[in-house]
Amino acid sequence: MREESIVHPIPPLYDENCKILILGSFPSVKSREAMFFYGHPQNRFWKLMAALFDEAYPQSIEEKKSLVLKHHIAMWDTIRSCTITGSSDSSIKDVVPNDLSVILDNSRVERIFCNGATSYRLYMKYIYPTTGVKAVKLPSTSPANAAFNLERLLTEWSMIKD
């Protein structure tokens, strides 16, 4: 797999009622192909959201959008563009952060959660100085995070419901 310079292709997902923002780092190859968040079938994000909110597992993009918006959750990523090899967070360089003001100025987001260490590290480095809104680091839902099974993810991620 070769290194590529890529601009984030997926628009932010939010509405004026969102109170929580979940940030990933940058979309995987599968997510970029699907043009929607957490498109890799092995990523546990959508299973986790369904379990957290006691909802049916969403199949379509429309069902996924509906699930998070129903629970006042906005979604996007910390990175607007970068150089990356495949889907590897560890290969990310030449980072340009996303401007979260489009979400923060047009919603009621009060809390920001980062899906994984890379998202959190990049948020704190590039975005926190602008927003002043602290983020909470949650364990990644990526299949690469084998240390966390779905049950353990549920325990950690349950704080987004508070």
C-alpha positions, 0 to 999 in steps of 0.5 A: 500500500502506498502513501497518499495525501488525502483530503477528508471526503465525508462531511460532518454529521450534526444538527442543531440539537446535537449535544455530544461530538464524537471525533475519529482521527481520519476515515479508513479506506473502507469509510472513504469508499462508503463515504460514511463514518466507520465503514469497515465491517470489523469496526465496532462503532455501530454495534457499540452505538446500537448496544449503548442506546438499546437500538437495532443495529443500523444497516444503511447509512440513513439508519446510522445517521438516524441513530446518532442524531436521535441521541443528539450525537454529532460526528466528524474527525479531527483531521481535514487532510493528511498523508496516510498509508491505507488506514493506518493511524500510525502512518499519519503525517502532514496533518491539517486539522478540521475546523470544528466551528461549523459544528460547534457554532450550529449545534448545542455540543457541550462535550467532545469525545475522541474515538481512540488515542490518535484522535485525542492526541491530534485534537489536543495538539491542533484543535483544543487551543482554538476551541478551549473545549476539553475532550475525553479520550475513549478506547478506539472501536477499531478492530486493531484495538484487540485489547477491548472486546465489545463488552469492555468498550460498552463499559468505557463508552457508557459515559457518553450517555451521562 
